[in-house]
Amino acid sequence: MISGPRSGRRVLLIEDEMMVVMLLQDMLIDLGCTVLGRATCVEQALAMIENTTQINAALLDLNLNG
């Protein structure tokens, strides 16, 4: 198991481009993070936040769905 400042962090991805999501997931896993899931729109992200406990961080797409 990887140990370090990001190890064990629970991260939510909010991104609509699958290739970007795949890259980010690989990077986060390499850093020891747990990827909780992926949201492709604001409504989906809010629902995931509401139903998920202990989110440590979220990576947000600044241009979600154009």
CHARMM-style PDB file with segment names, atoms N, HN, CA, C and O in Angstrom:
ATOM      1  N   MET     1       0.828  -1.191   0.000  1.00  0.00      PROA
ATOM      2  CA  MET     1       0.000   0.000   0.000  1.00  0.00      PROA
ATOM      3  C   MET     1       0.867   1.246   0.000  1.00  0.00      PROA
ATOM      4  O   MET     1       1.906   1.289   0.659  1.00  0.00      PROA
ATOM      5  N   ILE     2       0.445   2.241  -0.727  1.00  0.00      PROA
ATOM      6  HN  ILE     2      -0.399   2.206  -1.262  1.00  0.00      PROA
ATOM      7  CA  ILE     2       1.173   3.499  -0.815  1.00  0.00      PROA
ATOM      8  C   ILE     2       0.881   4.326   0.424  1.00  0.00      PROA
ATOM      9  O   ILE     2      -0.272   4.436   0.842  1.00  0.00      PROA
ATOM     10  N   SER     3       1.912   4.905   1.012  1.00  0.00      PROA
ATOM     11  HN  SER     3       2.849   4.815   0.673  1.00  0.00      PROA
ATOM     12  CA  SER     3       1.683   5.810   2.128  1.00  0.00      PROA
ATOM     13  C   SER     3       2.233   7.175   1.745  1.00  0.00      PROA
ATOM     14  O   SER     3       3.237   7.284   1.041  1.00  0.00      PROA
ATOM     15  N   GLY     4       1.575   8.183   2.209  1.00  0.00      PROA
ATOM     16  HN  GLY     4       0.760   8.095   2.781  1.00  0.00      PROA
ATOM     17  CA  GLY     4       1.967   9.545   1.897  1.00  0.00      PROA
ATOM     18  C   GLY     4       0.831  10.479   2.250  1.00  0.00      PROA
ATOM     19  O   GLY     4      -0.187  10.041   2.787  1.00  0.00      PROA
ATOM     20  N   PRO     5       0.987  11.748   1.959  1.00  0.00      PROA
ATOM     21  CA  PRO     5      -0.032  12.733   2.363  1.00  0.00      PROA
ATOM     22  C   PRO     5      -1.393  12.532   1.710  1.00  0.00      PROA
ATOM     23  O   PRO     5      -2.395  13.002   2.249  1.00  0.00      PROA
ATOM     24  N   ARG     6      -1.465  11.850   0.568  1.00  0.00      PROA
ATOM     25  HN  ARG     6      -0.652  11.468   0.130  1.00  0.00      PROA
ATOM     26  CA  ARG     6      -2.742  11.642  -0.114  1.00  0.00      PROA
ATOM     27  C   ARG     6      -3.286  10.228   0.077  1.00  0.00      PROA
ATOM     28  O   ARG     6      -4.400   9.929  -0.355  1.00  0.00      PROA
ATOM     29  N   SER     7      -2.530   9.383   0.701  1.00  0.00      PROA
ATOM     30  HN  SER     7      -1.626   9.626   1.051  1.00  0.00      PROA
ATOM     31  CA  SER     7      -2.926   7.997   0.879  1.00  0.00      PROA
ATOM     32  C   SER     7      -4.220   7.902   1.683  1.00  0.00      PROA
ATOM     33  O   SER     7      -4.347   8.490   2.757  1.00  0.00      PROA
ATOM     34  N   GLY     8      -5.172   7.156   1.145  1.00  0.00      PROA
ATOM     35  HN  GLY     8      -5.069   6.678   0.272  1.00  0.00      PROA
ATOM     36  CA  GLY     8      -6.450   6.967   1.825  1.00  0.00      PROA
ATOM     37  C   GLY     8      -7.467   8.073   1.603  1.00  0.00      PROA
ATOM     38  O   GLY     8      -8.596   7.967   2.082  1.00  0.00      PROA
ATOM     39  N   ARG     9      -7.106   9.116   0.898  1.00  0.00      PROA
ATOM     40  HN  ARG     9      -6.189   9.201   0.509  1.00  0.00      PROA
ATOM     41  CA  ARG     9      -8.064  10.196   0.612  1.00  0.00      PROA
ATOM     42  C   ARG     9      -9.163   9.681  -0.301  1.00  0.00      PROA
ATOM     43  O   ARG     9      -8.909   8.893  -1.213  1.00  0.00      PROA
ATOM     44  N   ARG    10     -10.383  10.130  -0.051  1.00  0.00      PROA
ATOM     45  HN  ARG    10     -10.589  10.770   0.689  1.00  0.00      PROA
ATOM     46  CA  ARG    10     -11.552   9.711  -0.831  1.00  0.00      PROA
ATOM     47  C   ARG    10     -11.949  10.870  -1.747  1.00  0.00      PROA
ATOM     48  O   ARG    10     -12.319  11.947  -1.278  1.00  0.00      PROA
ATOM     49  N   VAL    11     -11.869  10.637  -3.050  1.00  0.00      PROA
ATOM     50  HN  VAL    11     -11.569   9.763  -3.431  1.00  0.00      PROA
ATOM     51  CA  VAL    11     -12.011  11.708  -4.032  1.00  0.00      PROA
ATOM     52  C   VAL    11     -13.186  11.431  -4.962  1.00  0.00      PROA
ATOM     53  O   VAL    11     -13.383  10.305  -5.419  1.00  0.00      PROA
ATOM     54  N   LEU    12     -13.955  12.470  -5.232  1.00  0.00      PROA
ATOM     55  HN  LEU    12     -13.794  13.384  -4.862  1.00  0.00      PROA
ATOM     56  CA  LEU    12     -15.051  12.419  -6.196  1.00  0.00      PROA
ATOM     57  C   LEU    12     -14.612  13.165  -7.453  1.00  0.00      PROA
ATOM     58  O   LEU    12     -14.105  14.283  -7.364  1.00  0.00      PROA
ATOM     59  N   LEU    13     -14.806  12.552  -8.625  1.00  0.00      PROA
ATOM     60  HN  LEU    13     -15.218  11.644  -8.697  1.00  0.00      PROA
ATOM     61  CA  LEU    13     -14.466  13.186  -9.896  1.00  0.00      PROA
ATOM     62  C   LEU    13     -15.730  13.746 -10.534  1.00  0.00      PROA
ATOM     63  O   LEU    13     -16.734  13.046 -10.660  1.00  0.00      PROA
ATOM     64  N   ILE    14     -15.675  14.992 -10.928  1.00  0.00      PROA
ATOM     65  HN  ILE    14     -14.860  15.561 -10.826  1.00  0.00      PROA
ATOM     66  CA  ILE    14     -16.792  15.620 -11.628  1.00  0.00      PROA
ATOM     67  C   ILE    14     -16.239  16.090 -12.969  1.00  0.00      PROA
ATOM     68  O   ILE    14     -15.650  17.164 -13.092  1.00  0.00      PROA
ATOM     69  N   GLU    15     -16.459  15.231 -13.972  1.00  0.00      PROA
ATOM     70  HN  GLU    15     -16.938  14.359 -13.871  1.00  0.00      PROA
ATOM     71  CA  GLU    15     -15.837  15.404 -15.286  1.00  0.00      PROA
ATOM     72  C   GLU    15     -16.698  14.700 -16.328  1.00  0.00      PROA
ATOM     73  O   GLU    15     -17.222  13.616 -16.073  1.00  0.00      PROA
ATOM     74  N   ASP    16     -16.848  15.314 -17.504  1.00  0.00      PROA
ATOM     75  HN  ASP    16     -16.422  16.195 -17.711  1.00  0.00      PROA
ATOM     76  CA  ASP    16     -17.692  14.727 -18.552  1.00  0.00      PROA
ATOM     77  C   ASP    16     -16.903  14.065 -19.685  1.00  0.00      PROA
ATOM     78  O   ASP    16     -17.511  13.457 -20.565  1.00  0.00      PROA
ATOM     79  N   GLU    17     -15.600  14.161 -19.691  1.00  0.00      PROA
ATOM     80  HN  GLU    17     -15.106  14.655 -18.976  1.00  0.00      PROA
ATOM     81  CA  GLU    17     -14.766  13.545 -20.727  1.00  0.00      PROA
ATOM     82  C   GLU    17     -14.159  12.251 -20.205  1.00  0.00      PROA
ATOM     83  O   GLU    17     -13.357  12.270 -19.272  1.00  0.00      PROA
ATOM     84  N   MET    18     -14.539  11.132 -20.802  1.00  0.00      PROA
ATOM     85  HN  MET    18     -15.191  11.117 -21.560  1.00  0.00      PROA
ATOM     86  CA  MET    18     -14.118   9.818 -20.320  1.00  0.00      PROA
ATOM     87  C   MET    18     -12.599   9.652 -20.304  1.00  0.00      PROA
ATOM     88  O   MET    18     -12.058   9.071 -19.363  1.00  0.00      PROA
ATOM     89  N   MET    19     -11.908  10.143 -21.314  1.00  0.00      PROA
ATOM     90  HN  MET    19     -12.347  10.615 -22.079  1.00  0.00      PROA
ATOM     91  CA  MET    19     -10.449   9.996 -21.353  1.00  0.00      PROA
ATOM     92  C   MET    19      -9.785  10.746 -20.196  1.00  0.00      PROA
ATOM     93  O   MET    19      -8.815  10.261 -19.615  1.00  0.00      PROA
ATOM     94  N   VAL    20     -10.301  11.910 -19.869  1.00  0.00      PROA
ATOM     95  HN  VAL    20     -11.090  12.304 -20.341  1.00  0.00      PROA
ATOM     96  CA  VAL    20      -9.771  12.683 -18.745  1.00  0.00      PROA
ATOM     97  C   VAL    20     -10.033  11.941 -17.441  1.00  0.00      PROA
ATOM     98  O   VAL    20      -9.159  11.878 -16.577  1.00  0.00      PROA
ATOM     99  N   VAL    21     -11.235  11.378 -17.293  1.00  0.00      PROA
ATOM    100  HN  VAL    21     -11.945  11.429 -17.995  1.00  0.00      PROA
ATOM    101  CA  VAL    21     -11.582  10.615 -16.094  1.00  0.00      PROA
ATOM    102  C   VAL    21     -10.629   9.438 -15.923  1.00  0.00      PROA
ATOM    103  O   VAL    21     -10.128   9.198 -14.824  1.00  0.00      PROA
ATOM    104  N   MET    22     -10.378   8.712 -16.994  1.00  0.00      PROA
ATOM    105  HN  MET    22     -10.785   8.908 -17.887  1.00  0.00      PROA
ATOM    106  CA  MET    22      -9.487   7.552 -16.916  1.00  0.00      PROA
ATOM    107  C   MET    22      -8.080   7.961 -16.485  1.00  0.00      PROA
ATOM    108  O   MET    22      -7.463   7.280 -15.666  1.00  0.00      PROA
ATOM    109  N   LEU    23      -7.574   9.052 -17.022  1.00  0.00      PROA
ATOM    110  HN  LEU    23      -8.075   9.605 -17.687  1.00  0.00      PROA
ATOM    111  CA  LEU    23      -6.256   9.554 -16.655  1.00  0.00      PROA
ATOM    112  C   LEU    23      -6.221   9.967 -15.184  1.00  0.00      PROA
ATOM    113  O   LEU    23      -5.301   9.608 -14.449  1.00  0.00      PROA
ATOM    114  N   LEU    24      -7.238  10.728 -14.764  1.00  0.00      PROA
ATOM    115  HN  LEU    24      -7.985  11.020 -15.361  1.00  0.00      PROA
ATOM    116  CA  LEU    24      -7.291  11.186 -13.371  1.00  0.00      PROA
ATOM    117  C   LEU    24      -7.421  10.018 -12.401  1.00  0.00      PROA
ATOM    118  O   LEU    24      -6.774  10.010 -11.354  1.00  0.00      PROA
ATOM    119  N   GLN    25      -8.252   9.033 -12.738  1.00  0.00      PROA
ATOM    120  HN  GLN    25      -8.777   9.040 -13.588  1.00  0.00      PROA
ATOM    121  CA  GLN    25      -8.404   7.867 -11.873  1.00  0.00      PROA
ATOM    122  C   GLN    25      -7.071   7.151 -11.686  1.00  0.00      PROA
ATOM    123  O   GLN    25      -6.700   6.806 -10.565  1.00  0.00      PROA
ATOM    124  N   ASP    26      -6.360   6.930 -12.773  1.00  0.00      PROA
ATOM    125  HN  ASP    26      -6.662   7.211 -13.685  1.00  0.00      PROA
ATOM    126  CA  ASP    26      -5.061   6.261 -12.687  1.00  0.00      PROA
ATOM    127  C   ASP    26      -4.091   7.055 -11.823  1.00  0.00      PROA
ATOM    128  O   ASP    26      -3.379   6.484 -10.998  1.00  0.00      PROA
ATOM    129  N   MET    27      -4.063   8.363 -12.010  1.00  0.00      PROA
ATOM    130  HN  MET    27      -4.642   8.828 -12.680  1.00  0.00      PROA
ATOM    131  CA  MET    27      -3.159   9.209 -11.233  1.00  0.00      PROA
ATOM    132  C   MET    27      -3.513   9.173  -9.751  1.00  0.00      PROA
ATOM    133  O   MET    27      -2.630   9.049  -8.902  1.00  0.00      PROA
ATOM    134  N   LEU    28      -4.806   9.282  -9.440  1.00  0.00      PROA
ATOM    135  HN  LEU    28      -5.522   9.383 -10.130  1.00  0.00      PROA
ATOM    136  CA  LEU    28      -5.235   9.272  -8.050  1.00  0.00      PROA
ATOM    137  C   LEU    28      -4.947   7.933  -7.379  1.00  0.00      PROA
ATOM    138  O   LEU    28      -4.505   7.893  -6.231  1.00  0.00      PROA
ATOM    139  N   ILE    29      -5.193   6.855  -8.083  1.00  0.00      PROA
ATOM    140  HN  ILE    29      -5.551   6.888  -9.016  1.00  0.00      PROA
ATOM    141  CA  ILE    29      -4.908   5.526  -7.530  1.00  0.00      PROA
ATOM    142  C   ILE    29      -3.413   5.370  -7.284  1.00  0.00      PROA
ATOM    143  O   ILE    29      -3.008   4.824  -6.257  1.00  0.00      PROA
ATOM    144  N   ASP    30      -2.589   5.845  -8.215  1.00  0.00      PROA
ATOM    145  HN  ASP    30      -2.917   6.289  -9.049  1.00  0.00      PROA
ATOM    146  CA  ASP    30      -1.135   5.795  -8.035  1.00  0.00      PROA
ATOM    147  C   ASP    30      -0.696   6.581  -6.796  1.00  0.00      PROA
ATOM    148  O   ASP    30       0.307   6.241  -6.170  1.00  0.00      PROA
ATOM    149  N   LEU    31      -1.442   7.626  -6.444  1.00  0.00      PROA
ATOM    150  HN  LEU    31      -2.257   7.903  -6.953  1.00  0.00      PROA
ATOM    151  CA  LEU    31      -1.135   8.439  -5.265  1.00  0.00      PROA
ATOM    152  C   LEU    31      -1.693   7.827  -3.979  1.00  0.00      PROA
ATOM    153  O   LEU    31      -1.434   8.332  -2.887  1.00  0.00      PROA
ATOM    154  N   GLY    32      -2.461   6.738  -4.110  1.00  0.00      PROA
ATOM    155  HN  GLY    32      -2.671   6.329  -4.998  1.00  0.00      PROA
ATOM    156  CA  GLY    32      -3.002   6.074  -2.938  1.00  0.00      PROA
ATOM    157  C   GLY    32      -4.403   6.514  -2.566  1.00  0.00      PROA
ATOM    158  O   GLY    32      -4.893   6.167  -1.491  1.00  0.00      PROA
ATOM    159  N   CYS    33      -5.057   7.272  -3.432  1.00  0.00      PROA
ATOM    160  HN  CYS    33      -4.659   7.554  -4.305  1.00  0.00      PROA
ATOM    161  CA  CYS    33      -6.418   7.739  -3.174  1.00  0.00      PROA
ATOM    162  C   CYS    33      -7.440   6.685  -3.566  1.00  0.00      PROA
ATOM    163  O   CYS    33      -7.154   5.769  -4.338  1.00  0.00      PROA
ATOM    164  N   THR    34      -8.637   6.837  -3.017  1.00  0.00      PROA
ATOM    165  HN  THR    34      -8.869   7.581  -2.390  1.00  0.00      PROA
ATOM    166  CA  THR    34      -9.784   6.029  -3.414  1.00  0.00      PROA
ATOM    167  C   THR    34     -10.719   6.922  -4.213  1.00  0.00      PROA
ATOM    168  O   THR    34     -11.158   7.960  -3.720  1.00  0.00      PROA
ATOM    169  N   VAL    35     -11.025   6.530  -5.433  1.00  0.00      PROA
ATOM    170  HN  VAL    35     -10.668   5.687  -5.834  1.00  0.00      PROA
ATOM    171  CA  VAL    35     -11.946   7.300  -6.271  1.00  0.00      PROA
ATOM    172  C   VAL    35     -13.356   6.797  -5.960  1.00  0.00      PROA
ATOM    173  O   VAL    35     -13.675   5.632  -6.197  1.00  0.00      PROA
ATOM    174  N   LEU    36     -14.192   7.687  -5.429  1.00  0.00      PROA
ATOM    175  HN  LEU    36     -13.933   8.634  -5.237  1.00  0.00      PROA
ATOM    176  CA  LEU    36     -15.538   7.321  -4.999  1.00  0.00      PROA
ATOM    177  C   LEU    36     -16.506   7.164  -6.154  1.00  0.00      PROA
ATOM    178  O   LEU    36     -17.466   6.398  -6.068  1.00  0.00      PROA
ATOM    179  N   GLY    37     -16.260   7.885  -7.231  1.00  0.00      PROA
ATOM    180  HN  GLY    37     -15.481   8.507  -7.301  1.00  0.00      PROA
ATOM    181  CA  GLY    37     -17.147   7.811  -8.370  1.00  0.00      PROA
ATOM    182  C   GLY    37     -16.951   8.991  -9.284  1.00  0.00      PROA
ATOM    183  O   GLY    37     -16.098   9.851  -9.068  1.00  0.00      PROA
ATOM    184  N   ARG    38     -17.780   9.001 -10.323  1.00  0.00      PROA
ATOM    185  HN  ARG    38     -18.474   8.303 -10.498  1.00  0.00      PROA
ATOM    186  CA  ARG    38     -17.675  10.042 -11.351  1.00  0.00      PROA
ATOM    187  C   ARG    38     -19.056  10.616 -11.613  1.00  0.00      PROA
ATOM    188  O   ARG    38     -20.024   9.879 -11.799  1.00  0.00      PROA
ATOM    189  N   ALA    39     -19.133  11.921 -11.626  1.00  0.00      PROA
ATOM    190  HN  ALA    39     -18.346  12.519 -11.476  1.00  0.00      PROA
ATOM    191  CA  ALA    39     -20.367  12.611 -11.987  1.00  0.00      PROA
ATOM    192  C   ALA    39     -20.111  13.366 -13.282  1.00  0.00      PROA
ATOM    193  O   ALA    39     -19.027  13.910 -13.495  1.00  0.00      PROA
ATOM    194  N   THR    40     -21.130  13.393 -14.152  1.00  0.00      PROA
ATOM    195  HN  THR    40     -22.010  12.951 -13.980  1.00  0.00      PROA
ATOM    196  CA  THR    40     -20.974  14.067 -15.445  1.00  0.00      PROA
ATOM    197  C   THR    40     -21.790  15.352 -15.541  1.00  0.00      PROA
ATOM    198  O   THR    40     -21.718  16.061 -16.544  1.00  0.00      PROA
ATOM    199  N   CYS    41     -22.568  15.654 -14.498  1.00  0.00      PROA
ATOM    200  HN  CYS    41     -22.627  15.078 -13.683  1.00  0.00      PROA
ATOM    201  CA  CYS    41     -23.340  16.900 -14.483  1.00  0.00      PROA
ATOM    202  C   CYS    41     -23.490  17.360 -13.030  1.00  0.00      PROA
ATOM    203  O   CYS    41     -23.235  16.604 -12.092  1.00  0.00      PROA
ATOM    204  N   VAL    42     -23.901  18.596 -12.871  1.00  0.00      PROA
ATOM    205  HN  VAL    42     -24.107  19.210 -13.633  1.00  0.00      PROA
ATOM    206  CA  VAL    42     -24.019  19.179 -11.543  1.00  0.00      PROA
ATOM    207  C   VAL    42     -25.035  18.412 -10.688  1.00  0.00      PROA
ATOM    208  O   VAL    42     -24.780  18.140  -9.515  1.00  0.00      PROA
ATOM    209  N   GLU    43     -26.169  18.069 -11.266  1.00  0.00      PROA
ATOM    210  HN  GLU    43     -26.376  18.290 -12.219  1.00  0.00      PROA
ATOM    211  CA  GLU    43     -27.203  17.363 -10.511  1.00  0.00      PROA
ATOM    212  C   GLU    43     -26.700  16.021  -9.997  1.00  0.00      PROA
ATOM    213  O   GLU    43     -26.948  15.655  -8.848  1.00  0.00      PROA
ATOM    214  N   GLN    44     -25.999  15.298 -10.846  1.00  0.00      PROA
ATOM    215  HN  GLN    44     -25.797  15.596 -11.780  1.00  0.00      PROA
ATOM    216  CA  GLN    44     -25.445  14.002 -10.462  1.00  0.00      PROA
ATOM    217  C   GLN    44     -24.398  14.177  -9.361  1.00  0.00      PROA
ATOM    218  O   GLN    44     -24.351  13.390  -8.415  1.00  0.00      PROA
ATOM    219  N   ALA    45     -23.569  15.197  -9.485  1.00  0.00      PROA
ATOM    220  HN  ALA    45     -23.607  15.836 -10.253  1.00  0.00      PROA
ATOM    221  CA  ALA    45     -22.545  15.461  -8.471  1.00  0.00      PROA
ATOM    222  C   ALA    45     -23.182  15.782  -7.123  1.00  0.00      PROA
ATOM    223  O   ALA    45     -22.741  15.268  -6.095  1.00  0.00      PROA
ATOM    224  N   LEU    46     -24.200  16.615  -7.116  1.00  0.00      PROA
ATOM    225  HN  LEU    46     -24.558  17.032  -7.951  1.00  0.00      PROA
ATOM    226  CA  LEU    46     -24.870  16.966  -5.864  1.00  0.00      PROA
ATOM    227  C   LEU    46     -25.520  15.745  -5.214  1.00  0.00      PROA
ATOM    228  O   LEU    46     -25.474  15.594  -3.993  1.00  0.00      PROA
ATOM    229  N   ALA    47     -26.118  14.881  -6.016  1.00  0.00      PROA
ATOM    230  HN  ALA    47     -26.156  15.004  -7.008  1.00  0.00      PROA
ATOM    231  CA  ALA    47     -26.732  13.663  -5.484  1.00  0.00      PROA
ATOM    232  C   ALA    47     -25.663  12.749  -4.874  1.00  0.00      PROA
ATOM    233  O   ALA    47     -25.880  12.157  -3.817  1.00  0.00      PROA
ATOM    234  N   MET    48     -24.530  12.640  -5.532  1.00  0.00      PROA
ATOM    235  HN  MET    48     -24.354  13.121  -6.390  1.00  0.00      PROA
ATOM    236  CA  MET    48     -23.450  11.796  -5.010  1.00  0.00      PROA
ATOM    237  C   MET    48     -22.901  12.365  -3.708  1.00  0.00      PROA
ATOM    238  O   MET    48     -22.609  11.617  -2.775  1.00  0.00      PROA
ATOM    239  N   ILE    49     -22.761  13.671  -3.644  1.00  0.00      PROA
ATOM    240  HN  ILE    49     -22.998  14.278  -4.402  1.00  0.00      PROA
ATOM    241  CA  ILE    49     -22.261  14.314  -2.428  1.00  0.00      PROA
ATOM    242  C   ILE    49     -23.235  14.092  -1.281  1.00  0.00      PROA
ATOM    243  O   ILE    49     -22.825  13.832  -0.150  1.00  0.00      PROA
ATOM    244  N   GLU    50     -24.506  14.193  -1.573  1.00  0.00      PROA
ATOM    245  HN  GLU    50     -24.839  14.404  -2.492  1.00  0.00      PROA
ATOM    246  CA  GLU    50     -25.541  14.010  -0.562  1.00  0.00      PROA
ATOM    247  C   GLU    50     -25.569  12.581  -0.020  1.00  0.00      PROA
ATOM    248  O   GLU    50     -25.857  12.367   1.157  1.00  0.00      PROA
ATOM    249  N   ASN    51     -25.272  11.613  -0.873  1.00  0.00      PROA
ATOM    250  HN  ASN    51     -25.038  11.787  -1.830  1.00  0.00      PROA
ATOM    251  CA  ASN    51     -25.385  10.204  -0.501  1.00  0.00      PROA
ATOM    252  C   ASN    51     -24.065   9.534  -0.143  1.00  0.00      PROA
ATOM    253  O   ASN    51     -24.040   8.330   0.110  1.00  0.00      PROA
ATOM    254  N   THR    52     -22.985  10.274  -0.115  1.00  0.00      PROA
ATOM    255  HN  THR    52     -23.005  11.252  -0.320  1.00  0.00      PROA
ATOM    256  CA  THR    52     -21.669   9.702   0.166  1.00  0.00      PROA
ATOM    257  C   THR    52     -21.094  10.353   1.409  1.00  0.00      PROA
ATOM    258  O   THR    52     -21.121  11.575   1.557  1.00  0.00      PROA
ATOM    259  N   THR    53     -20.577   9.526   2.297  1.00  0.00      PROA
ATOM    260  HN  THR    53     -20.555   8.534   2.177  1.00  0.00      PROA
ATOM    261  CA  THR    53     -19.965  10.059   3.507  1.00  0.00      PROA
ATOM    262  C   THR    53     -18.456  10.144   3.317  1.00  0.00      PROA
ATOM    263  O   THR    53     -17.858   9.387   2.552  1.00  0.00      PROA
ATOM    264  N   GLN    54     -17.881  11.059   4.014  1.00  0.00      PROA
ATOM    265  HN  GLN    54     -18.366  11.674   4.635  1.00  0.00      PROA
ATOM    266  CA  GLN    54     -16.435  11.238   4.067  1.00  0.00      PROA
ATOM    267  C   GLN    54     -15.768  11.439   2.715  1.00  0.00      PROA
ATOM    268  O   GLN    54     -14.889  10.669   2.328  1.00  0.00      PROA
ATOM    269  N   ILE    55     -16.180  12.455   2.014  1.00  0.00      PROA
ATOM    270  HN  ILE    55     -16.894  13.080   2.329  1.00  0.00      PROA
ATOM    271  CA  ILE    55     -15.468  12.870   0.804  1.00  0.00      PROA
ATOM    272  C   ILE    55     -14.375  13.828   1.260  1.00  0.00      PROA
ATOM    273  O   ILE    55     -14.658  14.842   1.899  1.00  0.00      PROA
ATOM    274  N   ASN    56     -13.139  13.511   0.934  1.00  0.00      PROA
ATOM    275  HN  ASN    56     -12.909  12.688   0.414  1.00  0.00      PROA
ATOM    276  CA  ASN    56     -12.028  14.375   1.314  1.00  0.00      PROA
ATOM    277  C   ASN    56     -11.730  15.448   0.279  1.00  0.00      PROA
ATOM    278  O   ASN    56     -11.228  16.521   0.612  1.00  0.00      PROA
ATOM    279  N   ALA    57     -12.045  15.150  -0.990  1.00  0.00      PROA
ATOM    280  HN  ALA    57     -12.453  14.278  -1.261  1.00  0.00      PROA
ATOM    281  CA  ALA    57     -11.732  16.096  -2.055  1.00  0.00      PROA
ATOM    282  C   ALA    57     -12.588  15.806  -3.266  1.00  0.00      PROA
ATOM    283  O   ALA    57     -13.130  14.711  -3.415  1.00  0.00      PROA
ATOM    284  N   ALA    58     -12.704  16.800  -4.131  1.00  0.00      PROA
ATOM    285  HN  ALA    58     -12.263  17.690  -4.010  1.00  0.00      PROA
ATOM    286  CA  ALA    58     -13.383  16.625  -5.406  1.00  0.00      PROA
ATOM    287  C   ALA    58     -12.564  17.331  -6.472  1.00  0.00      PROA
ATOM    288  O   ALA    58     -12.038  18.421  -6.251  1.00  0.00      PROA
ATOM    289  N   LEU    59     -12.465  16.694  -7.627  1.00  0.00      PROA
ATOM    290  HN  LEU    59     -12.892  15.808  -7.806  1.00  0.00      PROA
ATOM    291  CA  LEU    59     -11.832  17.317  -8.793  1.00  0.00      PROA
ATOM    292  C   LEU    59     -12.948  17.747  -9.730  1.00  0.00      PROA
ATOM    293  O   LEU    59     -13.739  16.922 -10.186  1.00  0.00      PROA
ATOM    294  N   LEU    60     -13.008  19.035 -10.013  1.00  0.00      PROA
ATOM    295  HN  LEU    60     -12.366  19.705  -9.642  1.00  0.00      PROA
ATOM    296  CA  LEU    60     -14.109  19.598 -10.766  1.00  0.00      PROA
ATOM    297  C   LEU    60     -13.692  20.062 -12.155  1.00  0.00      PROA
ATOM    298  O   LEU    60     -12.676  20.740 -12.309  1.00  0.00      PROA
ATOM    299  N   ASP    61     -14.466  19.702 -13.149  1.00  0.00      PROA
ATOM    300  HN  ASP    61     -15.291  19.152 -13.023  1.00  0.00      PROA
ATOM    301  CA  ASP    61     -14.293  20.196 -14.507  1.00  0.00      PROA
ATOM    302  C   ASP    61     -14.852  21.620 -14.541  1.00  0.00      PROA
ATOM    303  O   ASP    61     -16.003  21.840 -14.163  1.00  0.00      PROA
ATOM    304  N   LEU    62     -14.057  22.578 -14.986  1.00  0.00      PROA
ATOM    305  HN  LEU    62     -13.122  22.399 -15.293  1.00  0.00      PROA
ATOM    306  CA  LEU    62     -14.515  23.964 -15.033  1.00  0.00      PROA
ATOM    307  C   LEU    62     -15.452  24.242 -16.200  1.00  0.00      PROA
ATOM    308  O   LEU    62     -16.155  25.253 -16.204  1.00  0.00      PROA
ATOM    309  N   ASN    63     -15.468  23.361 -17.180  1.00  0.00      PROA
ATOM    310  HN  ASN    63     -14.896  22.541 -17.176  1.00  0.00      PROA
ATOM    311  CA  ASN    63     -16.338  23.537 -18.347  1.00  0.00      PROA
ATOM    312  C   ASN    63     -17.193  22.278 -18.519  1.00  0.00      PROA
ATOM    313  O   ASN    63     -17.115  21.601 -19.544  1.00  0.00      PROA
ATOM    314  N   LEU    64     -17.986  21.979 -17.531  1.00  0.00      PROA
ATOM    315  HN  LEU    64     -18.049  22.528 -16.698  1.00  0.00      PROA
ATOM    316  CA  LEU    64     -18.789  20.761 -17.506  1.00  0.00      PROA
ATOM    317  C   LEU    64     -19.893  20.813 -18.536  1.00  0.00      PROA
ATOM    318  O   LEU    64     -20.732  21.714 -18.515  1.00  0.00      PROA
ATOM    319  N   ASN    65     -19.895  19.843 -19.442  1.00  0.00      PROA
ATOM    320  HN  ASN    65     -19.214  19.111 -19.459  1.00  0.00      PROA
ATOM    321  CA  ASN    65     -20.887  19.767 -20.528  1.00  0.00      PROA
ATOM    322  C   ASN    65     -20.964  21.050 -21.357  1.00  0.00      PROA
ATOM    323  O   ASN    65     -22.046  21.496 -21.738  1.00  0.00      PROA
ATOM    324  N   GLY    66     -19.820  21.621 -21.621  1.00  0.00      PROA
ATOM    325  HN  GLY    66     -18.940  21.258 -21.311  1.00  0.00      PROA
ATOM    326  CA  GLY    66     -19.760  22.794 -22.478  1.00  0.00      PROA
ATOM    327  C   GLY    66     -20.095  24.053 -21.757  1.00  0.00      PROA
ATOM    328  OT1 GLY    66     -20.086  25.129 -22.355  1.00  0.00      PROA
TER     329      GLY     66
END
